[in-house]
Amino acid sequence: MDIYCTRPNCIKPLNSFADLDSGNTIKTVTQKFCTTCGMPLLLGGRYIVEKPIARGGFGATFLARDRYTPAMKRCVVKLLQPVGFTSAQMVIAKQMFEREATVLEDLGTHPQIPDLLAYFEVQAGQDEFFYLVQEFVDGFTLGQIVEQHGAIAEADVLEIMQSLLPVLTFIHQKGSIHRDIKPANIMVRKSDQAYFLLDFGAVKQVAGVAQGQKSTGIFTPGYGAPEQMRGDTVFPATDLYAFAVTCLFLLTGKEPEELFDVNYNRWTWDRLIKLSPNLNNVLHKMLEAAPSDRFNSAADVLQALHQKSSFHLNTIVQPPAPVATSAPPQAAAIAPPPKPVAARSNKTPWLLSAPISNQFIAAFLIGVEAMLLWQVSTVSITLIGTPANLITLAAVMLGVVILRISTILDNKDLFVFVNLFSFATVFGIQFFKIIPLFQQLPQWIEILALCGVGGFAAIAIMATFRLIFKLLYSLL
């Protein structure tokens, strides 16, 4: 069995123990130590670390297993290593570690917040290490979804808001504030698509105080509210601000600094996406500069999403700091998530992006239309026959036009392309003297034959172009 050493400076952290692969040894062995640095490997005498998930300046997150459960249940181990702390700072760190663990244990009673399973200290030589063990959520973060598949549709973002706003209400009613809401801290569980709120900043909070910073200075640049960036007191409305920025990232796929216009000191997502008026107003109010101008609670935001009302908006807010790179807090090797439903585009599709069924139908119908127009323009009107035939011809042309428009909507590129090739086919028929082949047939059959030639010629050429396009696209 392989066990990963959690000591940050270990030069060879992966250890292999053949004796743990046989019998019930893994359940009964007292302790194992790193063969390189001597660090205890069975954390708390119970948790076996498999691999690292993420690392930061003051600690790391690991995927582990609980050896005292029948199925060796997976869990997440978070390490705080306050290296170089003074005695006074170490006392504060221990106090905050215990207090934060208590808060996490209380919050973990909510079904959309990972449970706190344990917290303890490990002594290794002169160093002390603090650990939190939490429930493992097998899923993918919203940040990973956007990275792989792009922006998320408004309907899906509304679903996310309606799922997580009650979680924020629960947290705030417990007297806590998350302080670091962002796409990387919201996870979708694979088994049931439930949304989880992760990473309540316990490690960051302890580290921040040890550096002499205010405990409220916990946030990801770009997502933090103005009061957080100033180091002032935080409120429930501080979480609402970060949640609104998170929603904008999901809706646009753009980082916060790309959505904030520093010249005018305001958020400008309207140039990238058009939202429903109600959601647009709700997000503007959540992003007000002053906490008192935002919603009073997450419950108020949820209520506003369910009613069509206008708000007094003041969109002059403090500019966010540049976004810092941050590793996802809890990620495992997972299958690619299902692609979110994208918002429908109003842009007319380019020729080769139109569905193949539409191309075939449009090609033939436009071929018919072009050939009928050619008959009228190049053949003497007397050859068409009686006025009844002329009316019939006009009715057929009108029907073809209506059918074509209803089939491919307003695809101007396709219209121009197929018409050009239809007329080119007519020219080819005249040039290569194909018309005499049809002279023994009634005139209407001749017209239908020419229409078929024009339409199917366009189909063949379009199919060729489509094949070439797909080939080039695959090579790129």
Secondary structure, 3 states (H helix, E strand, C coil): CEEECCCCCCCCCEEECHHHHCCCHHHHCCCCECCCCCCECEECCCEEEEEEEEECCCEEEEEEEECCCCCCCEEEEEEECCCCCCHHHHHHHHHHHHHHHHHHHHHCCCCCCCCEEEEEEEEECCEEEEEEEEECCCEEEHHHHHHHHCCCCHHHHHHHHHHHHHHHHHHHHCCCCCCCCCHHHEEEECCCCCEEECCCCHHHHHHHHHCCCCCCCCCCCCCCCHHHHCCCCCCHHHHHHHHHHHHHHHHHCCCHHHHEECCCCEECHHHCCCCCHHHHHHHHHHCCCCHHHCCCCHHHHHHHHCCCCCCCCCCECCCCCCCCCCCCCCCCCCCCCCCCCCCCCCCCCCHHHCCHHHHHHHHHHHHHHHHHHHHHHHCCHHHHCCHHHHHHHHHHHHHHHHHHHHHHCCCHHHHHHHHHHHHHHHHHHHHCCCHHHHCCCCHHHHHHHHHHHHHHHHHHHHHHHHHHHHHHHHHC
